[in-house]
Amino acid sequence: MLIGKKVSLRALEDTDLQLLKDWRNNENFRKNFREYKELNLVDQKNWFDNYVVKNDKTIMFGIVENETGQLVGVCGLCAINWVYRNADLSLYVGKDNIYIDNERDGFAWGTLDLLFEYAFNRLNLHKIWTEIYEFDPKHQLFKEYGLSMDAVLRDNYFYDGKFMDSNIYTILEDEWRGANK
């Protein structure tokens, strides 16, 4: 378990899957994911077994609120490239339909602190990247946290009857270290 001030990160368990399915099927969340259909528990279990348990290129965590011990979200490192030392960031807060909070004392900020410390100090990764859609509220969080927008993938996502851009955000190990001295 990775322990922070407001949140801790722990391994996901089978018992978390129903809640994760419910969060991922929330239309206000799902539009921000690479998921185009409603998930059932079999889908969620297959994801867990194949991408979390059996895949050495994915490390997912449950985000736990320290004060209550309640699971409040999910985060992780996906598509880890162990040769080039980079990974795709995954993060959302399901509690109270928050999806993402941008405050420095919020769930998401504390999660990034723990996840990046783990990625850069324990896994020896060099870069964390993420793709988010143009309407996703994570833009503000990532900019304030110090990630750079490296690219715009034009018309890369189809939602609500139209194509939209995706944005690629990154943070390098030395940038994170410089901000966390």
Secondary structure, DSSP 8 states (H G I E B T S, - for coil): -EE-SSEEEEE--GGGHHHHHHHHT-HHHHTTTT--S---HHHHHHHIIIIIIS-TT-EEEEEEETTT--EEEEEEEEEEETTTTEEEEEEEE-GGG-B----TTSHHHHHHHHHHHIIIIIS---EEEEEEETT-THHHHHHHHT-EEEEEEEEEEEETTEEEEEEEEEEEHHHHHHHT-
